[in-house]
Amino acid sequence: MQSVSGRDHFASSRPADPQLGLMKAWRVGDCDGGGDEWAEEVELTKQAVEAVNQLRPRPRFMVLCGDLVHAMPDTPFREGQERDLKAALKGTDPSIPLVFVSGNHDLGNTPTPSTVEQYCSAWGDDYFSFWVGGVLCLVLNSQLFYDASACPKLKEAQETWLEEQLSRASSSSSSTEPKPKHILVFQHIPLYLKSPDEEDDYFNLQRAVRQNLLDRFRKAGVKAVFSGHYHRNAGTRHGGLDMVVSSAIGCQLGNDTHGVRVVVVTADDVIHRYHSLEQLRARGMDEDLRKLLQA
């Protein structure tokens, strides 16, 4: 559990999928064996860092919502992609903490204890919580929801931890354990893209898993779930819970531009909007969002 102190109203930035190596692999049609070049993604990541650094007021933290690199664990190019991503992120203003979320390319589509350990050694814990401005943020390893067949004990451990977090958040009211103003979840794979009852797909969680999480999140009062993975903007609000799917810093699979989602948190609401890197670098966040932070 980490804590970031500060005022009730704050902004955060929520980029996803820098995925160094995918742009060339996608162009040449070899997403499994390609990815031997990633200069484009490095440049886009540097642009994202520059844009976030320029935001005023400055974001309280920046969450990279998974698929940090394209190369799967124990494959060629992995070490170089991780090295170059870390170098690109070093330009982030020291006052903006970086929060990393694990994606399927970071852990493997079927993670193992070894690939999870590799990720944790490189980027930090694969699930954890932190507080900022009275808001409880939960970072989850969605690959353990998707396919934990090779690491069932790790899945069980996250489930136990998550249940404790949700139970404590929904029942806490003491001075030492205040009730959160909002609860936000960050995970790579979306619960769903358009509708909670949509068919199972590579880009969402299986319906049984999805419904279980939705029920638990709603019961605990989760306000929003932020994800990536889809490389397009998607999501909708349903039953009081906002499923927010953001497009990528890196490779676009739809008609969106390379960008970052800006999230504004007030005492009463969580407002978010996807901004292109070009707009953020030139003009910053939209004026109406900035005014919310000054209220």
Secondary structure by P-SEA (a helix, b strand, c coil): cbbbbbcccbbbbbbccccccaaaaaaaccccccccccaaaaaaaaaaaaaaaaccccccccccccccccccccccaaaaaaaaaaaaaccccccbbbbbbbccccccccccaaaaaaaaaccccccbbbbcccbbbbbbcccccccccccaaaaaaaaaaaaaaaaaaacccccccccccbbbbbbcccccccccccccccccccaaaaaaaaaaaaaacccbbbbcccccccccccccccbbbbbcccccccccccbbbbbbbcccbbbbbbbcaaaaacccccaaaaaaaac
